């Protein structure tokens, strides 16, 4: 059986599995891809024999929508992290009225990108998720992943948030946010 579950904000992808195991009384269960605890979205859950089909879902295109707060950079790349750099609303004022330029920068990210995996991610190194090592303060050389962005759409700008939409495979919004920040020469994180 395959289930489509809308993961709420504030719980991990595996928390969804734990909850479903209790409710359904089934032990054999897994998910196709991991969402950050602060992310919301649809998760594909395999139950019983459905777990054998999960690899097929990982190859499919995915769509992501992110609100990016410009002017702030955190160690985790999201709202839960420790602030590393803060520029206030200066960046909004700097870029206000230049949406066409931002759109062009984001569209320049379409294609295959080689990006380091964020330190705060579920990707495992030495059998342990990177985020656990990062929380302990361990410095780990992050693996580089090739991610394919099929399309990007800039959805708008406001003083506290900027919206972008990405469609592709092997997406990691934190990575793409870092790359976009470099190109726009600003700081920001995914909310």
C-alpha atoms as one frame of an Amber mdcrd trajectory, in Angstrom:
protein
   0.000   0.000   0.000   1.149   3.545  -0.799  -0.129   6.492   1.249   0.155
  10.208   0.577   0.523  12.056   3.896   0.550  15.835   4.437   3.384  16.335
   6.951   2.777  19.242   9.335   5.467  21.672  10.457   7.437  20.834  13.588
   7.798  17.070  13.255  10.321  14.932  11.418   9.557  12.662   8.501  10.222
   9.688  10.754   7.778  11.072  13.344   5.121  10.623  10.626   6.161   6.979
  10.303   5.967   6.461  14.096   2.467   7.971  14.239   1.234   5.875  11.296
   2.740   2.671  12.726   0.750   3.190  15.921  -2.487   4.115  14.126  -2.311
   1.351  11.507  -0.677  -1.322  13.666   1.872  -2.007  10.912   5.624  -2.173
  11.523   6.967  -2.366   7.936   6.812   1.212   6.690   9.068   3.784   5.032
   9.045   7.089   3.163  10.337   8.294  -0.205  12.489  11.301   0.663  12.883
  13.359   3.802  11.372  16.735   4.634  13.031  19.010   7.191  11.140  19.294
  10.495  10.143  22.901   9.671   8.901  21.940   6.187   5.328  21.027   5.384
   4.343  18.950   2.414   3.189  15.701   0.933   5.171  12.590   1.795   4.911
   9.285  -0.025   4.680   6.495   2.560   5.096   2.825   1.699   3.296   0.322
   3.930   4.121  -3.397   3.909   4.889  -4.483   0.340   4.529  -0.831  -0.720
   8.003  -0.165   0.706   9.446  -1.979  -2.334   8.075   0.745  -4.627   9.553
   3.718  -2.730  12.775   3.833  -4.783  10.706   4.431  -7.915   9.167   7.550
  -6.360  12.574   9.027  -5.501  13.337   9.334  -9.219  10.263  11.463  -9.930
  10.274  15.252 -10.314   9.263  17.209  -7.238   7.944  20.723  -6.708   9.002
  22.939  -3.806   7.858  26.350  -2.657   9.952  28.376  -0.224   9.733  31.676
   1.554  13.222  33.097   1.883  13.932  35.766   4.465  16.600  38.015   2.984
  19.141  39.798   5.130  19.679  36.985   7.647  21.955  33.951   7.476  21.758
  31.055   9.977  23.967  28.045  10.683  21.139  25.648   9.774  19.946  27.521
   6.670  16.449  27.813   8.177  14.531  29.730  10.837  15.587  27.350  13.655
  19.293  28.151  13.437  21.655  30.480  15.208  21.978  33.807  13.376  25.412
  34.148  11.791  24.873  37.382   9.887  22.089  39.948   9.920  21.691  42.851
   7.539  18.157  43.901   8.501  15.734  45.092   5.846  18.492  46.786   3.858
  18.380  44.054   1.232  14.675  44.518   0.560  15.175  48.231   0.018  18.196
  47.477  -2.145  16.274  45.047  -4.378  12.797  46.613  -4.296  11.714  47.314
  -7.871  14.361  44.956  -9.270  12.213  41.835  -9.382  13.164  41.275 -13.042
  16.837  41.058 -12.040  16.085  38.608  -9.226  13.965  36.523 -11.599  16.848
  36.405 -14.090  19.296  35.336 -11.363  16.966  32.553 -10.210  16.335  31.374
 -13.771  20.120  31.117 -14.145  19.977  28.316 -11.585  17.985  26.050 -13.897
  19.986  23.001 -14.894  22.322  20.660 -13.047  24.040  22.125 -10.012  26.819
  20.526  -7.962  26.191  21.711  -4.424  27.506  20.616  -1.039  24.880  19.030
   1.167  23.959  21.336   4.090  25.577  20.445   7.429  22.076  20.272   8.914
  20.602  17.562   6.700  19.444  13.957   7.048  22.127  12.742   4.612  24.238
  10.164   6.427  28.017  10.214   6.800  29.567   7.307   8.701  26.100   5.862
   9.358  24.847   8.993  11.135  22.807  11.957   9.840  24.892  15.090   9.263
  22.579  17.206  11.426  23.482  15.141  14.523  27.191  15.717  13.919  26.581
  19.436  13.306  24.626  19.768  16.568  27.597  18.281  18.438  29.856  20.841
  16.773  31.705  18.274  14.644  33.120  19.604  11.400  32.375  17.161   8.590
  33.296  17.608   4.938  29.840  17.629   3.345  29.297  15.403   0.325  28.572
  17.163  -2.954  25.361  16.198  -4.747  24.308  16.931  -8.275  20.831  18.431
  -8.229  18.761  19.123 -11.280  16.490  22.160 -11.268  13.951  21.902 -14.084
  12.344  25.303 -13.552  12.278  28.198 -11.098   9.582  30.793 -10.683   9.960
  33.980  -8.634   6.587  34.530  -6.958   7.079  37.956  -5.460   8.722  40.122
  -2.864   7.749  41.669   0.480   9.815  43.417   3.175  10.178  40.259   5.251
   9.960  37.486   2.647  10.747  36.602  -0.909   9.023  33.727  -2.623  10.580
  31.295  -5.023   9.393  28.020  -6.486  11.647  25.245  -7.737  10.780  22.132
  -9.704  13.265  19.336 -10.186  14.979  16.247  -8.828  17.145  15.774  -5.726
  16.083  19.135  -4.386  17.568  20.643  -1.268  16.105  24.069  -0.740  18.785
  25.061   1.739  21.481  24.377  -0.866  19.661  26.320  -3.551  19.072  29.178
  -1.137  22.824  29.358  -0.474  23.580  29.402  -4.211  20.930  32.049  -4.873
  22.310  34.185  -2.036  25.773  34.048  -3.595  24.375  35.159  -6.933  22.219
  37.930  -5.494  24.999  38.845  -3.014  22.725  38.700   0.012  22.017  36.501
   2.993  18.836  34.619   3.662  17.362  31.406   4.928  14.424  29.168   4.138
  11.439  29.633   6.437
